[in-house]
Amino acid sequence: MKKLLRNPEFSEASDILEEYLRRDFTVQINGLCTVNYQGRAKSKLDRGERLVIKKQDSAILVHGPENYQPKNWQPEVDSYSVKIEEVEDDSNLLVLEAKRTNPEEVVEIQFEDIDFLMVDKLVDKSDLKIRGHEVDIHESIEEEPELVEEELKVVEREKETPAGFIDVFARDSEDEWVVIEVKRNPDYNTVLQLQRYVEEIEKEYSGNIRGILVAPKMTDKVLNYLEERDLEFVNVDMEDVISSYEAIDNSQKGLSDFGADYEV
């Protein structure tokens, strides 16, 4: 962390903002302010306590104390300027202006008071990973067929049949064909679909054709539907399916980095 100021004087805050707003730093300001916007339209946000964040890609966002959406923002800012203005009652305003040239837009933030000013250089090299869908189970079976059973060999994913696409088509240790249907929340229709897939494969291939429903949970009713049709069920634990995230890059900050390295 580069700077952390509580209740700074406007002169001090102005110097910090002049130095860091134009650079690739994250700047956060908490304070009482009014916000004016002029560009493709005009708007005014009357005085209130707000959180202003200038991001390292130059974007600026003005948040209120509620709601996740900003009350005002600029996705791209071409230039920042800061000045201190005197007002009639002998008090001052710190005015932050964010200008964009294409299209021409200006966000002007007039601070009457600043409670908190922070400047930091954030590092984030991780992409957002959303896991836990059926496709994750498909991929895990392809990578580790033993999740279903030992010595299983995956032949094809998304095998097309007249009844639709089989999630995973495989062979077992006895070299018999295995039709695998994957569902997060299986129901009666899932069982019927698996049965149709097995019937289509029986028309095309000789030998005993097995049908396996793979799911992280199962009701007794659906399990009975499977048993009535000589179909099988394999429970898969989602913790085994969802790949662990790689360790955070060493270049990212840890809690120890926020010790004595900042200035108050």
C-alpha positions in Angstrom: 0.0 0.0 0.0 1.4 3.4 -1.0 -0.8 5.9 1.0 -3.5 5.7 3.6 -4.8 9.0 4.8 -7.6 9.6 7.4 -9.4 13.0 7.4 -6.7 14.6 5.2 -6.5 18.3 4.6 -7.5 19.3 1.1 -4.0 20.5 0.3 -2.6 17.1 1.2 -5.3 15.2 -0.6 -4.9 17.3 -3.7 -1.2 16.6 -3.9 -1.7 12.9 -3.5 -4.5 12.8 -6.2 -2.5 14.9 -8.6 0.3 12.4 -8.3 -1.6 9.1 -8.5 -4.8 9.7 -10.5 -2.9 9.8 -13.8 -0.9 6.7 -13.0 -1.7 3.0 -12.8 -2.8 3.0 -9.2 -6.1 2.2 -7.5 -7.4 5.3 -5.7 -10.2 5.2 -3.2 -11.9 8.2 -1.6 -14.6 8.2 1.0 -16.3 11.6 1.5 -19.2 14.0 1.4 -19.6 15.1 -2.2 -21.8 16.3 -5.0 -21.5 14.8 -8.5 -22.2 16.6 -11.8 -22.1 14.8 -15.2 -22.2 16.5 -18.6 -22.0 14.7 -21.9 -24.6 12.9 -24.0 -27.0 14.0 -21.2 -26.7 16.0 -18.0 -27.2 14.8 -14.4 -26.6 16.0 -10.9 -26.2 13.9 -7.8 -26.8 16.0 -4.7 -24.6 15.9 -1.7 -24.1 12.6 0.1 -21.5 10.4 1.6 -20.0 8.3 -1.2 -17.2 5.9 -2.1 -15.2 7.0 -5.2 -12.9 4.5 -6.8 -10.5 5.2 -9.6 -9.2 1.9 -11.1 -5.9 1.1 -12.6 -7.3 1.1 -16.2 -8.4 4.7 -15.6 -12.1 3.9 -15.0 -13.9 5.8 -12.2 -16.9 4.8 -10.2 -19.1 6.7 -7.7 -20.9 4.4 -5.2 -23.4 5.2 -2.6 -23.7 3.3 0.7 -26.2 0.8 -0.8 -26.7 -1.2 -3.9 -23.9 -2.9 -6.0 -24.4 -0.5 -8.9 -22.5 2.8 -9.1 -24.5 6.0 -9.1 -22.2 7.4 -11.7 -19.2 6.2 -13.6 -16.8 6.6 -16.6 -15.5 3.4 -18.1 -12.5 5.2 -19.6 -11.0 8.5 -18.6 -8.5 10.4 -20.7 -7.5 13.0 -18.2 -7.9 13.8 -14.5 -7.6 17.2 -12.8 -7.8 18.3 -9.2 -8.3 21.8 -7.8 -9.3 23.5 -4.6 -12.1 26.0 -4.9 -13.2 28.7 -2.4 -16.9 29.0 -1.7 -18.9 31.9 -0.3 -18.9 30.8 3.4 -15.1 30.8 3.5 -15.0 27.0 3.2 -13.3 25.1 0.4 -14.2 22.4 -2.0 -11.8 19.8 -3.5 -13.0 19.3 -7.1 -12.0 16.2 -9.0 -12.7 16.3 -12.7 -12.6 13.2 -15.0 -12.7 14.0 -18.7 -13.3 11.7 -21.7 -12.8 12.9 -25.2 -14.6 10.3 -27.3 -17.4 10.9 -26.7 -17.0 14.1 -24.8 -18.0 13.6 -21.2 -17.1 15.1 -17.9 -17.7 13.8 -14.4 -17.1 16.5 -11.8 -17.0 15.4 -8.1 -17.0 18.2 -5.5 -15.9 17.1 -2.1 -16.9 19.0 0.9 -15.1 16.7 3.2 -12.8 13.6 2.9 -12.9 10.9 5.6 -10.5 8.5 3.9 -8.0 8.4 1.0 -6.2 5.3 0.0 -3.7 4.7 -2.9 -2.6 1.2 -3.7 -1.2 -0.9 -6.6 -3.3 -4.1 -6.8 -2.2 -7.3 -8.5 -4.8 -9.8 -9.8 -3.6 -12.5 -12.3 -6.5 -14.9 -11.8 -9.4 -15.3 -14.2 -12.8 -15.9 -12.7 -13.5 -19.7 -12.6 -17.1 -20.8 -12.3 -17.3 -24.5 -11.7 -19.9 -27.1 -10.7 -22.0 -27.6 -13.9 -22.7 -30.9 -15.7 -20.0 -30.2 -18.2 -17.5 -30.3 -15.3 -18.6 -33.8 -14.5 -18.3 -34.8 -18.2 -14.8 -33.4 -18.3 -13.8 -35.1 -15.1 -15.0 -38.5 -16.3 -13.0 -38.0 -19.5 -9.9 -37.1 -17.5 -10.5 -39.7 -14.7 -12.8 -42.5 -15.9 -12.3 -44.3 -12.6 -14.7 -41.7 -11.1 -17.3 -44.0 -12.5 -15.6 -47.3 -12.2 -12.2 -48.9 -12.4 -10.7 -49.7 -15.9 -13.4 -47.7 -17.7 -12.2 -46.4 -21.0 -13.9 -43.3 -22.5 -14.6 -43.7 -26.3 -16.5 -40.6 -27.1 -18.1 -37.6 -25.5 -21.4 -36.2 -26.9 -22.0 -39.2 -29.1 -24.9 -38.5 -31.5 -27.8 -40.9 -31.7 -31.4 -40.6 -33.1 -32.5 -40.1 -29.4 -30.0 -37.3 -28.8 -26.4 -36.9 -27.6 -25.0 -39.4 -25.1 -22.9 -37.5 -22.5 -20.2 -40.1 -22.3 -19.8 -43.3 -24.4 -17.3 -45.8 -22.9 -16.2 -49.4 -22.6 -15.8 -51.3 -19.3 -13.2 -53.8 -18.1 -15.2 -56.6 -19.8 -15.1 -54.6 -23.1 -18.9 -54.0 -22.9 -20.4 -50.8 -24.1 -21.4 -48.3 -21.5 -23.8 -45.4 -22.0 -23.4 -42.7 -19.3 -25.9 -39.9 -18.7 -24.8 -37.1 -16.3 -27.3 -35.0 -14.4 -27.0 -32.6 -11.4 -30.6 -33.1 -10.4 -31.9 -36.4 -12.0 -35.6 -37.0 -12.3 -37.9 -39.5 -14.0 -37.3 -38.0 -17.5 -33.6 -38.4 -17.0 -34.1 -42.2 -16.5 -36.3 -42.4 -19.7 -33.7 -40.5 -21.7 -30.9 -42.9 -20.5 -33.1 -45.8 -21.4 -33.7 -44.4 -24.9 -29.9 -44.0 -25.4 -29.3 -47.6 -24.4 -32.0 -48.8 -26.8 -30.4 -46.9 -29.7 -27.0 -48.3 -28.9 -28.5 -51.8 -28.8 -29.6 -51.3 -32.4 -26.1 -50.4 -33.5 -23.8 -52.6 -31.3 -24.0 -56.2 -30.2 -23.4 -57.5 -26.7 -24.6 -56.3 -23.4 -25.2 -52.5 -23.2 -25.0 -51.0 -19.8 -26.6 -47.7 -18.9 -25.2 -45.6 -16.0 -26.7 -42.5 -14.5 -24.0 -40.3 -12.9 -25.2 -37.7 -10.4 -24.1 -36.0 -7.2 -27.4 -36.9 -5.5 -30.3 -39.3 -6.0 -33.8 -39.8 -4.6 -35.2 -43.2 -3.7 -38.0 -42.8 -6.3 -35.5 -42.2 -9.2 -33.3 -45.0 -8.0 -36.3 -47.3 -8.2 -37.0 -46.2 -11.8 -33.4 -47.1 -12.7 -33.6 -50.5 -11.0 -36.8 -51.3 -12.8 -35.1 -50.8 -16.1 -31.8 -52.6 -15.2 -30.0 -49.2 -15.3 -27.2 -48.3 -12.8 -26.4 -45.3 -10.7 -23.0 -43.9 -9.7 -22.8 -41.2 -7.1 -20.1 -38.6 -7.8 -19.0 -36.1 -5.2 -18.8 -32.6 -6.6 -15.7 -32.0 -4.5 -14.0 -34.7 -6.6 -15.2 -33.0 -9.8 -14.4 -29.4 -9.2 -10.8 -28.8 -9.8 -8.9 -27.0 -7.1 -7.8 -23.6 -7.9 -4.0 -23.1 -8.4 -2.1 -21.5 -5.6 -2.2 -17.7 -5.7 0.7 -16.3 -7.6 3.6 -15.4 -5.3 3.5 -11.9 -6.7 0.1 -11.2 -5.2 -0.2 -9.6 -1.9 -0.8 -11.4 1.4 -1.9 -9.9 4.7 1.7 -9.4 5.7 2.0 -6.9 2.9 -0.3 -4.5 4.6 1.9 -4.1 7.7 4.4 -1.3 8.1 4.7 -0.5 4.3 1.9 2.1 4.2 1.9 5.7 5.4 -0.8 7.1 7.7 
